[in-house]
Amino acid sequence: RQALRSNPGPEVDFARAEREFQLYVGVLRDKLGLQVLELPADESLPDCVFVEDAAVVCEETALLTRPGAPSRRKEVEAMKRALEGLNLNIVEMVDENATLDGGDVLFTGREFFVGLSRRTNQRGAEILADTFKDYAVSTVPVHDSLHLKSFCSMAGPNLIAIGSSEAAQKALKTMQQMSDHRYDKLTVPDDAAANCIYLNIPSKGHVLLHRAPEEYPESAKVFEKLKDHMLIPIASTELEKVDGSLTCCSVLINKSSEL
């Protein structure tokens, strides 16, 4: 009830949200064999399930963000404690003029695109660029969505999944103009379904978690054309009511660790 949301809508079915979330965690841990570190729930922070916004992790460096919504700033404390235990190089965003949500950060494997949205500003993007100096960082205006990754994500090593709305296609055009590299694109009918999770797991190969056919049937058909991927549909009907998507609920770290 207290979670932030862009538009008023139906109430979240909490029991169903919990079941969907446990399925999500189960896929990562049991089906894919990843080590999963769950942060403790904090009843004073209703958006804390969306851990992606609190940190950007690339290689051995973790940038703790300064979320754009003031009510979410304390979420970073639990993330900091968790990441410190993984021996990462931790950078804190202390500039009070900067805002950055991880949901606005798309890392392609060769560069960063940062959405300038209601939650992320130019100063936040500059600090990200200073933190990850080995990679080019380009900014992309985001007008009609909460985050850049509300309508796009990586669906493969060189493949950007993108929604078909005018705003999404315009953002993709900006990214193409900014980059020296040519990416392949996978256009799906539904913007929300363009948010998927791509993993390259040594024992499993290309893995893609995408929204379930019962939620977005036409978009699911597009993903089914990816014959080289292990495709795993995951429903997220309840968290979507409060602007949640698949990438929001995890921070992927390419590091083996004894948790």
N, C-alpha and C positions, 0 to 999 in steps of 0.2 A: 504493500500500500504506500510505503514511503519512498520507494525507489523513484528516481527521476525518470520522466518520460516526455518525449517530444509532443505527443498528442494524447489527449484523454481517450480512454478506450476501456475495454472489458477488464475486469479485475483478474489478476493472476491466480490461477488454481495452484495453490502452494504445493499440495500433495503431488500433482502432476509435474510441476516444475522440478520437484525433488527427484522424482522418478527419471525424468529426462536427463537431469544432471548426473545421476548415478550411472546411467547408461553411457553417457559421454566419458565419465571417468573410467568406467569399466572397459570401454573400447581402447582407451589409451594404455591402461595398465595391463589388462588381461589379454585382450586380443592382439595388441601390438607389442606388448612386453616392455613398455617404457616405464621408467621409474617415475612415480607420481608423488609429488610433495604437496599435500593439501594444507592450505593455510587455515587457521582456526576461524570459525565464523565470528563476526562482530555485530551484535544486534544494534549497536549505535551507528553502524555504517551500512545502510540498506543496499548500497550498490557494490558492496565489497566482493560479490561473486565475480564481478567483471575485472579480473586481475590484470588483463592485458593492458589496461590504461595506466597502471602504476609503474611500469618498467619497460624499457626497450633493451633487449639483450642481443648482442651480436658477438660471436666468438667468445673471447674471455672477458668482455666488458659489459657491465650492466649500467644503464643510465636510469636512475630513479627520476620519474617525471614530476611535474607539478600540475596535477589535473586541473582542467579549465573550470570545473564546478567546485566552488569553495567547500561545499559539503563533503567532497571526496578526498580532500587533501590528506586526511589522517590515514587513508588506506595505504599510503606509501610506507608507513612505519612497519607494518607487518611484512610487507614485501622486502623491505631492507633487511629485516632480521633473517628472513628465509634465504636471501641471496648471499648474505654474509657467510652463512654456513656452507656455501658452495665454493668458497675461495675465488670468487670473481673479482675483477677490478671494478670497484663500485664508484660511480660518479653521481653526485647529488646535484639536482637543479635548485640552486638557492636564490637565483635572481627573482625578486618578487614581481618583476614586469613580464616574466616568461610564463606561458602556459603550454602544456603539451599532454595530450592523451595518446596512449599507445595505439588506440584504434585509428588514429590519423597517420600512423607510420607503416608504410609498405616497404619491406626490404625484399628486393628481387633476387638477392644472391650476388649482385654486382653493383647495386646502387640503392639509395633510399629515395622514396617519394614521400613528402610530408604534406598532408592536407591542411590548408589554412581554413579553419572552421570556427564554429562558435566556441569550441573547446581548446583550440590550438592556435597560437599566434606566431608571428614572424620571429620573435625573440626565442621562443621555444625551439623553432626549427634551426635557428643559428647555433644554439647550444648543442643540439643533436649533431650538427655538422662539425662543431669543435670537438665533440666527444669521439666521433667515428671518422677520423681524418683520412683513413685509407679509402673511403668511399665518397663518390659524388652524392650530393644531396640537392634535390630539386623540390620546389614547393608547388602545390596544386590547389587552386581555389575550390572550396567545397561550399556550395550554397544551400542546396535543398535537402541535405542529409545531415545526420549527426556527425558522422566521421567519414573519412576517405574510404575506409574498409567497410562502410555500410553498403557499398555497391561494387567493390572489387577486392581481389585477393590473388595470391599466386596459386595456380592449379597444377603447376609442373615447373621444372627447372627454368624454363624460358617462356612459360605460358601464363598470361594474365586472364583470369576470369573477370568478366565485366558485365554489368547489367545493361539492359537495352534502352533505358530511359534517356531522354535527351541530355540530362545533367551528367549521367554516367559516361555517355559517349563523348561529351565535351571534355570531361576530365581526362579520359583516355587519350584524346587528341593532344591535350596539353602535355601529358606524360611522354607521348611519342615525339613531340617536338623538342622536349627538354633533353631527351636521351640520345646518346651516340649509338645506342644499341637497338636492334630491331627485335621486338618481342612478338611471339605469336599471341593471338587473342582467342578466347573462347567466350562468345557472347551468349548469355542466357536471358530468357524473357523477363525474369523477375530480378530486380536489383538485390533484394535481400538474399536470394539464393546464390548470388555471385560471391558471397562471403563463404569460403570453404577453407579447409585446412589441408595443405599438402605436406607430406613427409617423405623423405627418402631414407628408408630403414634398411640397413645392410641385408638382413635376413628376409625381408619382405619386398624390397624394391619400391616402386612408386606407389604411394598410398594416398588416397584422397577421401577425406571426410566431407560429405556434402549434405544439404538439406534433403529430408525424406520426400519420396514421391507423393505421399498423402498431403504434404504441405504445398509443394510446388511441382506438380506433375510434369509440366512442359519443360521446366529447367532440368528436372531429373533425367529426362530423355536426352538432353544435350550432354550431361555428364556421362551417360551410359555409352556414348560414342568413344570415350577414352579407353580404348582396348588394352593399353599397356599399364593401366592403373588397377590396383586393388581398390575397388569403390566401396565405401562404407556409408550408407545413408543414416543420418542422425536427425531426429526430430527436435526442434527447439521452439515449439509453439508458445510456451508460457513466457520464457525470457524475452522472446521477440516483442511481447506486449510492452516491455520496458526497455525497448531499443537494444536488446541483446542479440548477438549473433554468435556463430560457432567460434570464431577466433577470440572473442571477448573473454572466454572462460578459462584460458590457459596462457602461460608464457612458455614457449618451447625453448629449451636450452640444449645445445649440442655438446653435451659433456657427460661422461659417465661419472657417477659419484655414489659413494655409500651414504645414502640419505639417513 
